[in-house]
Amino acid sequence: MTMMPQMVIFLIMVFLAAPVWAETPCQTATMDITETATVTAMPNQATLSFTVESNSLKAQTAVNANAEQTQRLLLALKKAGESSDQLSTSGYRLSPVYEKSYGNNPKGYRAQNTITLKTKALDQLGRYIDEAVANGANRVAGLTFSSDKQNELQREAAEQALRLAVKTADSLAKTSGQSVKQILKITYRADGPIAVYSGVARMESARTPIEAGPLNVNATVQAVFEMNPIP
């Protein structure tokens, strides 16, 4: 056997006998932080609903009476309101009215028409309610205050919540002898403003008092932080 084949066989045997090393990927250390922040602002718009209810022995009579009352209500609200006010029909219902003494036959019929008003004239809400009740509305409900800067308020609350999350992550990392490398993921949930009034208006000589309170807009942020590897 010549020297060259012996050399080749020797190298093959050394290669087969040598250990094979594989790099094991390092597991990334992460920290999940959830924080909530609240931004407070005064409302600049309101929404409320007025319902006109008409009852009659005949369905058509109830419908006709309701149409007249609703038309009177709309004219009164337009006259008392601002040019920027928005009026819309948010519900209509015609249903039979039953009583036990009548058996399966309806006692009469009830027509209901609900008108929703959206306005920025918050100082006129009491006047709107009084005018509505005086001109055909039987029920006033769902007075809700809000802001047309809702998106900006939610974004501001989310930014505050994220800053809190970063501060908490840095503090916890420092306490554990580590440090934050970067943010891997951010998710957030924003809640709408909380400031609602609802009730049934009554006819009184004085204007119905309505006072808007501050809005609280909440945002919750969940952030996943990557930690620097410990030396």
PyMOL commands that set and color helices and strands:
alter all, ss='L'
color gray80, all
select helices_A, chain A and resi 3-17+59-80+100-102+122-134+150-175
alter helices_A, ss='H'
color red, helices_A
select strands_A, chain A and resi 30-41+45-56+86-97+108-119+139-146+180-191+196-197+215-227
alter strands_A, ss='S'
color yellow, strands_A
deselect
rebuild
show_as cartoon
